[in-house]
């Protein structure tokens, strides 16, 4: 269906689109529905003022260079100003949560809305501050062990916790695969926020209990913080390195791609020397 024009109309518009989509699917042939379920989406999110439209545009260009399979790029955002017209923009669905909460990435859970603007297929979510350095076809061609699996990065620092890092995850969209994930979160938020600090911990916990959680090959997604920056004292003398076989570099913590390119931004014991190889990819 066509992209939604801004300004945003909020929940009423979202519900209307969902109902329209449900009505339009009635009577559609099984073959047509199967073709829809094979649609590939690459989804990102942008809200607030931390990241500008240039992050979305750079991400789109990196995906275009490194994904040879047909795809549609989508951005859930509160402001589409300056975003490349090739990226379809939609409002971020509203979460039924108390106002004034600290930022914990909860909005990312709305990608699991049972009806998300009529989208249907396989979706790969990417944080907008990642850097893609090699072909990413494998993130779509990888075959999970279970139909309801969400495939995610395994946490680097404490892998025994079995918590996924949600910078890169693949899931089924618009196929009623995780019908209660978002509702359970909203209805039990008071208890959940006492148990976990952010959305990726809740997502990992819920999927392990009610569906399946799988992890990407550990060489595909690397942490700039833990795997590229050299350990102390080498970080004072050696430029961060790109590990062999890496496909996506993840930035978490204080350092973002511009910091990595120019150098600086980290703690004193994790000094970041300029990394010009980042600039070659982040464009």
C-alpha positions in Angstrom: 0.0 0.0 0.0 1.2 3.6 -0.6 3.3 5.4 2.0 1.4 7.5 4.6 1.7 11.2 4.2 2.7 13.4 7.1 1.6 15.0 9.4 0.9 12.1 11.7 -2.7 11.3 12.6 -1.9 9.1 15.6 -3.8 6.1 16.8 -7.1 6.7 15.0 -5.3 6.6 11.6 -3.3 3.5 12.6 -6.4 1.6 13.6 -8.2 2.7 10.5 -5.4 1.4 8.3 -5.3 -1.9 10.2 -9.0 -2.4 9.7 -8.8 -1.5 6.1 -6.0 -4.0 5.6 -7.9 -6.8 7.3 -10.9 -6.1 5.1 -8.8 -6.1 2.0 -7.2 -9.4 2.7 -10.6 -11.2 2.8 -11.0 -13.2 -0.4 -7.4 -12.9 -1.4 -6.0 -16.1 -2.9 -3.6 -18.3 -0.9 -1.0 -17.8 -3.6 -1.2 -14.0 -3.2 -1.0 -14.2 0.6 2.1 -16.4 0.3 3.7 -13.9 -2.1 3.0 -11.2 0.5 4.5 -13.2 3.3 7.8 -13.4 1.2 8.1 -9.6 1.0 11.4 -8.4 2.6 11.4 -5.2 4.7 14.3 -3.4 6.3 13.0 -1.4 9.2 14.6 1.3 11.3 13.3 3.8 13.8 14.1 7.5 14.5 12.6 9.6 17.2 13.7 12.7 19.2 16.7 14.8 18.4 19.7 12.5 19.0 19.9 11.4 15.4 19.1 13.3 12.3 17.7 12.2 8.9 21.3 11.7 7.6 21.5 8.6 9.8 18.5 7.1 8.1 19.8 8.1 4.7 23.2 6.6 5.3 21.6 3.4 6.5 19.5 3.2 3.4 22.5 3.7 1.2 24.5 1.1 3.0 21.7 -1.4 2.8 21.3 -0.7 -0.9 25.0 -1.4 -1.5 25.2 -4.5 0.6 21.8 -6.3 0.1 21.4 -7.9 -3.4 17.9 -9.3 -2.6 14.8 -7.2 -3.4 13.7 -5.2 -0.3 11.6 -2.2 0.9 13.2 0.2 3.3 10.9 1.6 6.1 11.3 4.1 8.9 9.1 4.5 11.9 9.6 8.0 13.0 8.1 11.1 14.6 9.7 13.4 11.9 10.3 12.4 8.3 11.9 15.7 7.4 15.0 15.2 5.2 14.6 11.4 4.8 15.3 10.0 1.4 11.9 9.6 -0.5 12.9 6.0 -1.3 12.4 5.2 2.4 8.7 4.8 3.3 8.0 6.6 6.5 5.2 5.8 9.0 4.3 7.1 12.5 5.7 5.2 15.4 2.6 3.4 16.9 1.6 4.6 20.4 2.5 2.6 23.4 0.1 2.5 26.3 2.6 3.5 29.0 2.9 6.1 31.7 4.2 9.5 30.6 7.6 10.8 31.5 9.5 7.5 31.5 13.3 7.4 31.0 14.5 6.3 27.6 14.8 2.5 27.5 14.1 1.8 23.8 10.6 0.6 24.6 9.3 2.0 21.3 11.2 -0.7 19.4 8.7 -3.2 20.7 6.0 -1.6 18.5 7.6 -3.4 15.5 5.8 -6.5 16.9 2.3 -4.9 16.6 -0.1 -7.6 15.3 -1.1 -5.2 12.5 1.6 -2.7 11.4 0.3 -0.6 8.5 -0.7 -3.7 6.5 2.9 -4.9 6.2 3.4 -8.7 5.7 6.6 -10.6 5.2 10.0 -11.0 6.7 11.5 -7.9 8.5 15.0 -7.1 9.4 15.3 -4.4 12.0 18.5 -2.3 12.0 19.5 0.5 14.5 20.2 3.6 12.6 23.7 4.1 14.1 25.2 0.8 12.8 27.8 0.6 10.0 27.4 -2.1 7.3 30.7 -3.3 6.0 29.9 -6.4 3.8 27.1 -8.2 2.1 24.1 -8.8 4.3 22.0 -11.2 2.2 22.6 -13.9 4.9 20.4 -12.0 7.4 17.5 -12.9 5.1 18.6 -16.2 3.7 19.4 -17.7 7.2 16.9 -20.4 8.0 15.7 -20.4 11.6 15.0 -23.7 13.4 11.5 -22.6 14.3 8.7 -20.8 12.4 8.2 -18.3 15.3 11.9 -17.6 15.9 13.3 -14.1 16.3 16.9 -14.1 15.3 19.0 -11.5 17.2 22.6 -10.7 18.2 23.8 -12.5 21.3 25.1 -10.1 24.0 28.9 -9.7 23.8 29.7 -8.8 27.4 27.7 -11.4 29.3 26.6 -14.1 26.8 25.6 -16.5 29.5 22.6 -14.3 30.3 21.1 -15.3 26.9 20.0 -11.7 26.3 19.9 -10.5 22.7 21.2 -7.2 21.5 18.3 -5.7 19.4 20.5 -3.6 17.1 19.9 -6.3 14.4 17.0 -8.7 14.6 14.8 -10.5 12.1 11.1 -11.4 12.7 7.9 -12.2 10.9 5.6 -9.2 10.3 1.9 -9.1 9.7 1.5 -12.9 10.0 0.1 -13.1 13.6 3.2 -14.9 14.7 3.6 -13.0 18.1 0.0 -11.9 18.8 0.4 -11.3 22.5 3.9 -9.9 22.8 3.0 -6.2 22.8 -0.2 -6.6 24.8 1.5 -8.6 27.5 4.2 -5.9 27.7 1.6 -3.1 28.1 -0.6 -4.9 30.6 2.3 -6.0 32.8 4.6 -3.0 32.4 4.7 -2.1 36.1 6.1 -5.5 36.9 8.3 -5.8 33.8 10.1 -2.5 34.5 11.1 -3.9 37.9 12.6 -7.0 36.3 14.4 -5.6 33.2 16.0 -2.3 32.3 15.4 -2.1 28.5 13.3 -3.6 25.7 15.9 -6.1 24.5 15.9 -7.8 27.9 12.1 -8.0 27.9 12.0 -9.2 24.3 14.6 -11.9 24.9 12.8 -13.1 28.1 9.4 -13.2 26.5 10.5 -15.0 23.3 12.3 -17.7 25.3 9.2 -18.3 27.4 6.5 -18.1 24.6 8.3 -18.5 21.3 11.9 -19.1 20.2 15.0 -16.9 20.3 18.0 -17.7 18.0 21.3 -15.9 17.5 23.2 -14.7 14.5 26.6 -16.2 13.7 28.9 -14.4 16.2 31.2 -13.2 13.5 28.5 -11.3 11.5 27.7 -8.5 14.0 30.6 -7.1 15.9 30.8 -4.5 18.7 32.9 -1.5 18.0 33.3 -1.1 21.8 34.4 -4.6 22.6 35.8 -6.1 19.4 37.2 -3.2 17.3 38.8 -0.9 19.9 42.1 -2.4 21.0 42.4 -3.4 24.7 44.3 -1.2 27.1 47.1 -0.2 26.7 47.1 -0.9 22.9 44.1 1.4 22.4 46.5 4.4 23.0 48.7 3.3 20.1 46.7 1.2 17.7 43.7 2.2 15.5 40.5 0.2 16.1 40.4 -2.8 13.7 37.6 -4.5 11.8 37.4 -8.2 12.7 37.6 -10.7 9.9 34.2 -11.9 8.5 32.3 -9.0 10.1 29.3 -7.7 8.2 27.8 -5.1 10.6 29.6 -3.0 13.2 27.4 -2.1 16.2 27.8 1.1 18.2 26.6 1.1 21.7 27.6 3.2 24.7 29.2 6.7 24.3 30.8 6.3 20.8 28.9 6.7 17.5 30.2 6.5 14.0 31.3 10.2 13.8 33.2 9.8 17.0 34.9 6.7 15.6 35.9 8.5 12.5 37.4 11.5 14.2 38.6 9.7 17.3 37.5 10.3 20.9 34.3 9.9 22.7 35.2 7.0 24.9 36.2 6.6 28.5 39.9 7.3 29.4 40.6 3.6 29.6 39.0 2.9 26.3 40.7 5.5 24.1 39.4 5.7 20.5 42.0 6.7 17.9 40.6 7.9 14.5 39.2 5.1 12.4 39.2 6.2 8.8 37.9 2.8 7.6 34.6 3.7 9.3 34.2 6.7 6.9 34.7 4.4 3.9 31.6 2.4 4.9 29.4 4.9 6.7 28.0 6.8 3.6 
